[in-house]
């Protein structure tokens, strides 16, 4: 779509911009071996098979008595089988076992304790059991040599328990993608701002999102609005999987980041049809994707979720789930401009019956950080709609819960 507003020659639709960016992302092939306790949420790099079965012995599946099944044939309430209790199992004897106990030699079944009555060393059995009854065989849980996980699997705590059960102590995983975060702007300081100065928050926020999304972030010092310094900062970090800048991405006199990136490589998107945050630019230098996020905090966060999150996932071989959503009724209407994807911040109120109401806080105000920090989510108005009416049922995306 062509649009000359705000000095941009063209606005690209969000989905098309994301697709073009992901074409430039190369999944990392670097791997490392980590201990299981450090492997939660990591991505498997090589196929994993079981070196040993689970369980590795025949075990009692119930509390009761290990027996030879044929010694219980015909047993009933009216005509119980009579066995002696001993430490081993042979014809006419039984041995006490507990759930998970190794099945004694000579036994091939377990009688549940509820189906027996003990008097001294004598045992009355009131229920016949078949061979293998109440016995967990070798490999019942996992067979030796069984395929467990393929490359690309994202490990969960239950997976790690399974890997420990089959005898593994370490696992080979893909390295987390390395992401350089470079805040830009001569007005930015880290603390104690004078009039005209602004506390740097975008770089810190983006850094923490990268870590949450499975990447390893390098949070760089602020770079001023100087072409040579920006060029040096970008070239320094081309050994990273992704370079992200914050600020200086629009078309103003001091918005020189896209110009610098274009001189070093390519800018293939500059201006996206979304609000807040259309002054985003996407490019690549020497094969490294460069995301140029806007300086307004809300615009920065919206674009980070839309473009950086899927990029980190792709670089790290991670299948990315959709954002968690809550269905809610709108308390007030949300206006939107046709042809532009709008992200309207809302708060959620859930009643005792579980019905949710979404109250818009802002659809404008890309620089009002509190409108994001104090919101519960946002409602996405697609390009083809002119907003949502009061009372409409909408999906509230809870972007802070994304991973």
N, C-alpha and C positions, 0 to 999 in steps of 0.2 A: 504494500500500500504506500502510495506517495503522499507526503504531507509536508508542507513547508513551514509548519508552525515551529516556533522557538529556535529557528535557525537550522533545523535538521533537514537534510535533503530527503530523507526517507526514514520511515518507521517500519521495522520488521516485526511481524507477529511473534508472540512469545514462543510458541511451539517450533516455528521455523528457526528462530534464533538459537534455541536450545539444541535442536538437531544439528545445526551447522557447527556449534561449539563441540558437541560430543564427537563429531567426525575428526576433530583435532586432538582428542584425548587418547593417549596410548596407555593401555593397562600396563602397570609395572610388572616386570618379570623378575625383580629382585625378591629373594626369599630369605628366610631366617628360621632357625630352629629354636623354639621356645618351650619352656616348661609348661605343663598343662595348666598350672594355676595362673599362668600369665596369658593363656590363650583364649579367654572368653571374648567373643565377638570378633575374633580374627578369622581370616579366610584361608581355608585349606589349599595348599599349593601342590601337593602330590596325592595320588590315590592312597587311601588308608585301608588296609585289610587286617583282620584279626590274626595275631600270631598264635593265640591259644584260645581254646573254647571257654565259654562261660555257661554254666559252671564247668570246672575241669574235673569234676568227680560226680558220681551218682549221689544224690542227696535226698533226704527225707523232705517231702513237700508238706507234711503235717506233723504235729505232735502225736506220738503214739508208740507203736511197737513194730520193729522190723521183723519180718517173718518170711518163711517160704510160703508162697501163695497156695501151693497145694495142701498145706497143713490147715488151711481155713476153708477148703471146699466143703460146702454143705452146712456151714455154720449159720445159725439163726438164733433168734431170741429163745425159741423153745428147745433148740438143740445146739448149744454153743460148743465150739471146738475148745479143747483143753490143752494148754501148752505150759511148759515150764519157762521161767524167766532166767536168763543167764547173761553172760558178757559177750557171748558169740551166738551166731545163729546157725543151727543145723536142724535136721529133721526133729520136729517136736519141741523146739525151743524158740524163744523170741527174745529180743533185746530192746531196751528202752531207747528211744531216739526223740530228738526235738527237731522242729522245723529248721532246715538248713544243715542238719547233721549229715556226715558222710554215712552212706548206707553200709552197714557191716558186711564183711565177706559172708557169703552163703545166703544172704537175704535177697529177695527179688520183689518185695512189696512192703507196704507199711499199712498197718491197721490203725485207724484213728483211735485216739484214747477214749473218745465217747462211745465207741463200739466194743469196749472191753470192761472187764471188772477184775481187779487184782486182789488176790488173797494170799499174803505171804509171797512165796515164790511161784505161786500158781496163777495162771492167767486164763480167764474165760473170754473167748472171742465170739461176739454175737452177730458178726457180719462177715461174709466171705469177701475176699479181695482178689482181683485178677493179678496175673504176673505184670509187674510194672505199675500197679496201682499205687497212687500217692507217692510216686517216686519221680524226682526231677532228673532226667537223663543228662549225660555229658553233652554239652553244647545246646541244651534246651533254649538258652537265652541267645547265645552267639556261637555259631559253628566255627571251628578252626579254619582259617583261610577265607572266611566270609568277607565280602566287600562291605565296607562301612561308609566311607565318605569319598566323594569325588572332588577333584579340584574345583574351587569356586564355592564350596559349602561354607556357610558362615556359622561358626561354632557357637553353641549354646552351652550353658552349664550342664544340662543333661547329657549332651554329647561328650563333654569332658569326663563325666563320670563313667560313661561307657568305655572311653579310651583307656582310662585308668584300670577298669575291670579286665581289659584284655591284655594288660601288662605294659602299656606304654607310659613313659614318663615325660617324653617330649614329642613335639609334632612340628612338621615343616609348614610354615604359613607364608603368605605373601607379606612383604614389608608394607607398612602403611604408606600411602602416597605422601610424598614430601611437598608441602605447600608453603610458598613464601608469601607473607602478608606485608605489603608495603603501604603504610599510610602516607598520604601526600597532602601538602598545604602549608604555606609559610605562616599561617595563623595558628597552627596546632601546637599545643604544649601538653606535657604529661601531668602537670600540677600547677597550682597557684597562678591562674591566668590573670594577666593585666587586661585593661579595657582593650577590646579588639582581638584578644586571643581566645581560643576555644580549647577546652580539654579534649584530647584525642580519645575517642571511644570506638570509632568504627573498626580500627585495626584490632583492638582488643576483642570486640564482639565477634568479628569474623574469625579470629584465631581460635576462640573458644568453640565456635560452631564447627570449624574444621576438625578439632579434636573430638567433638561429639559425633561427627559424621564418619569417623574412622580414619582420619588423616593425621599426619604429624606436621604441625605448623611451626614455622619460624617467624616470630613477630619482630619485624625490623623497626629501627628507629625511623622517626618521621623524616621524609624527604621533602625539601622545599620545592616551590614551583620554578624550578630551573631545569632547562632541557638537558644540560650536561650531567647534572646530578641524577635526574630521572633515568637517563640513558645508562649511566654507570650502575644504578641500583637494579635495573632490569637485567642487564648483561651479567651482573654478579650472580644472579639467582637462576640462570637458565639451566643449571644442573638439577633444579627441582622439577617435579612432575607438573606443577601448576604454579603460576605466578599471579597473585591478586594484588591490585592496587585499589585504594579507596580515596575518592576525591579527584577532582580535576578531569572528569570524564565528559563534561558537557561541551558546549561550543563557545564559551566565553573567552575573554582575553587571556585568563590564567589557566584555562582548561587545556593543557598542552599534553596530557598523557597520551591520548589517542594519536596525536601527531608524532610523538616520540616513538611509539610502538610501530606506527606505519613506516617510519624511517628505518627501523631495525628489522621489520618483518612485514606483517600483513594485519590490517584491521578489516575483518569481513562482516562485522555488524557494528553499526554506530547509531543508536536510537532504536528503542524497542517500544511497541505499542502497548505499554502497560502503565498503570498509575497505582501508587507513586513510583517513580524511578525510571522514566523513559530515557534519561541521559546515560545509559549503560553502553559500554563498548566491549566487543569481544574480538580477540585476535590471536596471533601466534607469532613467536619469534624463534627461529631455528628449531622448529618442531615442538616448542614448549607453549602450551596454551596460556594466554594472558587475559585475565578477566579484569576489566576496568570498571569498578563499581562506583556509583555516584557518592558524593560527599554527604548529602542529607542522610541522617541516620535511618529513618524509616525506609527510604528508597534503597539504601545500602542493604538493609536486612531483606527486603522483598526480593531484590535481585540475587542476593546470596542464596536464598532458598530455591529460587527458580533456576539458577545457573550453576552456582558453585557446588551445591549439594549433589546434583547428579554427576557433576564432573569428578568430584572426589570418589563417588561410588564407582564410576566407570574405571578410574585409574586404579582403584583398589580391588577390582574383580568382585564387587559387592552387588548382589541383586537388591535393588532399592524398593522398599515397600512404599505405598502411597502414604500421604500424611493422614494421621488419625482425624476423624471427623465426628461431629455431633450434629444431628438433625435438630433444627430449632425453628421457631416462628419469629418473624421480625417484629420488633416493637415499633420501629419507624422505618419509613422507606429508605432505600439506598439508591441515590441517583448515579448514573454512569454515562459516559460518553460512548456513543456507538463506534465500533471499530477499535476500542481500547479495552484491554483486560484490566479490570479495577480490583484492587485488594482493599476492602473496607474493614477496618478494625472494629471488633465488637467485644462486648462483655457478655457472658453467659449467666443465666439464672435458671437453676433447675429446681422444680418444685418437688414436693414429697412423693408425687406419683411418677417422677422421672421425666416430666415434660419440660423441655428447655425453651427459654426465650432469649433471643439475641438482640442486644441493644447497640446500635451503631455508635461508635465514639467519634470516628472521623473517616471521611473518604479523602480529605485533603490534608495538607500539613505534613509534607515529606520530611520536615526537619524537626518534628515534635517527637522526640524519642519516648517521652512518657506515654504517648498514645499507643505505642507497641508494648512497652514494659508493663502497662497496667491493663492491657487487653487480654482476653482469653483465647483469641483466635481471630481469623479474618474470613470474610465471605468473599469468594471470588466471583465477580460478575464477568461472564465471558464476553468476547468482542461483539457478538451478534445481539446482545441485549442492551436495552436502555434502562438498566437498573432493576431493582426488585421493589414491589409495592409493599406497604405496611401489611403485616399479617401473612406474607408469603412464607412458605416452607423453604428453608435454605440449609445448605451444608456448611458448617463452620469448621474450617481447617485449623487444627491446633498445631501450628508449625513448631512451637517450642518442644513438642513431644516427638519430633521427627529424629530419625537416626540413619 
